[in-house]
Amino acid sequence: MKILQLNVWGGRLGSVVSELFVRENADIVCIQEIVSVPGGQSFFFEDMEELQEHAKYPHAHHTPSGVMNYMNRKASWGNCILSRIPFVDTNDQYTYGEMVNNFDFLENDDYNRGRVLQHVVVENGSDTLHILNHHGHHNHGHKNGDEETMRQCGMIADYVKNLEGQVVLCGDFNLVPDSESLEQINRVLVNHVKEREVVTTRTPLTHKTEACDYIFTSPSIEVKNFQVLDDIVSDHKALTVEF
């Protein structure tokens, strides 16, 4: 099985994102900062519906952090899991705040409201596989974490501990690999970015140079290949894992 992880930066680079998805041909894709526009918009950015159609993913689980007006439609910004494998079950756990209606990036007093941990369950042969997708709390100026990121990562670590079966956790955590907050998850799952001493998961489209995007797996999962891709499809790099 192959899983791809990417913060798509709102899909603002257009079809290069779906072209990457087609080329990599992952079974499951975990996405942050995706915009869903039911009915499609086909103009300013690549939305979830276009990605799903172009890359041929029949199953999608989208969880909004904020809903906003877009022309004569409603657009929802948040996380998404695309899959070629049917979902046995889905669940969402907001780690900070809740979904915001009439969201405005310029006027919203708390950009972090609506941070969510997505959870889908698929069958991998005779095994139960839990796929988790998260967009972490953002601190302006640094990615070392604070009391709030400690609390949220603790929630995620506890959530993982209560799952029966194998787990893959993906996301842009907005934290550096050695942060105290992330260490709570590192003690439960294998952090492949940290294990391989990845220097950066950012692209030349940003001045930021840290590693902040991750794929974690249960220790029992035999990983055959892990990659950080250099394609410029966002201000974040895409990650893949095969097992």
C-alpha positions in Angstrom: 0.0 0.0 0.0 1.1 3.5 -0.7 0.1 6.7 1.1 0.9 10.3 0.0 0.9 13.3 2.4 0.7 17.0 1.2 -0.3 20.4 2.4 -1.7 21.7 -0.9 -1.5 25.4 0.0 -5.1 26.0 -1.0 -4.5 24.3 -4.4 -3.2 27.6 -5.7 -0.7 26.0 -8.1 -3.5 24.3 -10.0 -3.3 21.2 -12.0 0.3 20.4 -11.0 -1.1 19.0 -7.8 -3.4 16.5 -9.5 -0.6 15.6 -12.0 1.6 14.7 -9.0 -1.2 12.6 -7.6 -1.7 10.8 -10.9 2.0 10.1 -11.3 2.5 8.8 -7.7 -0.6 6.7 -7.9 -1.0 6.3 -4.1 -3.8 4.3 -2.7 -4.6 7.0 -0.1 -3.8 10.7 -0.1 -3.9 12.8 3.1 -4.3 16.6 2.4 -4.3 19.8 4.4 -5.4 23.3 3.4 -7.7 21.9 0.7 -10.8 23.9 -0.4 -14.0 22.0 -1.3 -16.4 23.7 -3.7 -19.4 21.4 -4.5 -20.2 21.8 -8.1 -16.7 22.9 -8.9 -15.2 26.4 -9.6 -12.5 25.7 -12.3 -10.8 29.0 -12.2 -8.6 30.3 -9.4 -7.3 27.1 -7.7 -7.6 23.4 -7.8 -10.4 22.4 -5.5 -11.0 19.0 -3.8 -13.6 18.0 -6.3 -11.3 18.7 -9.3 -8.4 16.8 -7.6 -10.7 13.8 -6.9 -11.9 13.7 -10.5 -8.6 14.2 -12.2 -6.7 11.7 -10.1 -9.6 9.3 -10.0 -10.2 8.8 -6.3 -13.7 7.5 -5.8 -13.8 8.0 -2.0 -13.3 11.3 -0.2 -13.6 12.3 3.5 -13.5 16.1 3.9 -13.6 17.9 7.2 -13.9 21.7 7.2 -12.1 24.1 9.5 -14.0 27.0 8.0 -16.8 27.7 5.6 -16.9 30.9 3.5 -18.8 32.5 0.7 -17.2 32.0 -2.7 -18.9 33.8 -5.6 -22.4 32.3 -5.5 -21.3 29.1 -3.7 -20.1 27.9 -0.3 -16.4 26.9 -0.1 -15.1 24.9 2.9 -11.4 25.0 3.8 -9.8 22.1 5.8 -8.5 18.6 5.6 -9.3 15.8 3.2 -8.5 12.1 2.8 -8.8 10.7 -0.8 -8.9 7.0 -1.3 -9.2 4.3 -3.9 -10.2 1.9 -1.0 -13.7 2.2 0.5 -13.9 3.6 4.0 -15.2 1.1 6.6 -15.7 4.0 9.1 -14.9 7.7 9.6 -14.5 9.9 12.6 -13.4 13.5 13.3 -12.0 15.0 16.5 -11.4 18.7 16.7 -8.2 19.3 18.7 -8.8 23.1 18.9 -12.0 24.9 18.6 -14.6 24.0 16.1 -15.6 24.6 12.5 -16.2 28.3 11.8 -19.1 29.5 9.6 -18.6 32.7 7.5 -14.8 32.3 7.9 -12.7 35.3 6.8 -8.9 34.9 6.9 -8.4 38.7 7.4 -11.1 39.2 10.0 -11.0 35.9 11.9 -9.6 36.6 15.4 -8.2 33.1 15.8 -6.7 31.5 12.6 -6.3 28.2 14.5 -9.9 27.6 15.2 -11.2 24.4 13.7 -8.0 22.3 13.9 -9.1 18.7 13.4 -7.8 15.1 13.5 -9.4 13.1 10.7 -9.8 9.4 11.1 -10.8 6.9 8.4 -10.7 3.1 8.7 -9.9 0.8 5.7 -9.3 -2.9 5.4 -5.8 -3.9 4.3 -6.1 -7.6 3.5 -7.2 -9.2 6.8 -5.9 -6.2 8.8 -7.7 -3.1 10.1 -5.8 0.1 9.0 -6.4 3.4 10.7 -5.5 6.5 8.6 -5.2 9.7 10.6 -4.8 13.2 9.1 -4.0 16.4 11.0 -3.1 20.0 10.4 -1.3 21.2 13.5 -1.6 24.4 15.6 0.3 27.3 14.1 2.5 29.5 16.2 3.7 32.7 14.5 7.4 33.1 14.2 8.5 29.6 15.3 7.7 25.9 15.2 9.1 24.8 18.5 5.7 24.4 20.1 4.1 25.7 23.3 1.6 24.6 25.9 -1.2 24.4 23.4 0.7 22.2 21.0 1.6 20.0 23.9 -2.0 19.6 24.8 -3.1 18.8 21.2 -0.3 16.4 20.5 -1.1 14.7 23.8 -4.7 14.3 22.6 -3.5 12.7 19.4 -1.1 10.4 21.2 -3.9 9.2 23.5 -6.2 8.8 20.6 -3.7 6.5 18.8 -3.2 4.4 21.9 -6.9 3.6 22.0 -7.0 2.2 18.5 -6.8 -1.5 17.7 -5.0 -2.3 14.5 -2.3 -0.6 12.5 -2.0 3.2 12.3 -0.7 5.7 9.8 -0.7 9.3 10.9 0.0 12.1 8.3 0.0 15.8 8.5 1.5 19.3 8.5 2.1 19.5 12.3 3.7 23.0 12.3 6.4 21.6 14.6 10.0 20.7 14.2 11.0 17.0 14.6 12.6 17.4 18.0 9.9 19.5 19.6 8.8 18.4 23.0 5.2 18.4 21.7 5.9 16.0 18.9 7.9 13.7 21.1 4.6 12.6 22.7 3.6 11.1 19.3 7.2 9.9 18.6 7.0 7.6 21.6 3.9 5.9 20.2 4.6 5.8 16.4 7.6 5.8 14.2 8.4 9.3 12.9 9.9 8.6 9.5 11.0 12.3 9.0 12.9 12.2 12.2 14.3 8.7 11.7 15.8 9.7 8.3 17.0 13.1 9.6 15.1 15.0 6.9 16.4 18.5 6.9 13.4 20.3 5.3 9.9 19.6 4.0 9.5 23.1 2.5 10.0 24.3 -1.1 11.6 27.4 -2.6 8.1 29.0 -2.6 8.6 30.0 1.1 11.5 31.4 3.1 10.8 28.8 5.7 13.3 25.9 5.8 12.3 23.5 8.6 10.8 20.0 8.5 7.2 20.3 9.7 5.3 17.7 7.5 5.2 14.1 8.7 4.2 10.5 8.1 4.1 8.3 11.2 3.4 4.5 11.3 2.8 1.8 13.9 6.1 0.0 14.8 4.5 -3.2 13.5 4.2 -1.8 9.9 7.0 -2.9 7.7 7.9 0.2 5.6 9.5 -0.6 2.2 10.0 2.9 1.0 9.7 6.5 2.4 10.4 9.6 0.2 10.3 13.4 0.5 9.5 14.5 -3.1 11.1 17.6 -4.6 8.2 18.5 -6.9 7.1 22.1 -6.5 3.4 21.8 -6.1 3.0 23.8 -2.9 5.1 25.7 -0.3 5.3 22.2 1.3 6.9 19.1 -0.2 4.9 15.9 -0.6 5.8 12.8 1.4 5.1 9.2 0.4 5.3 5.9 2.3 5.0 2.3 0.9 4.4 -0.7 3.1 
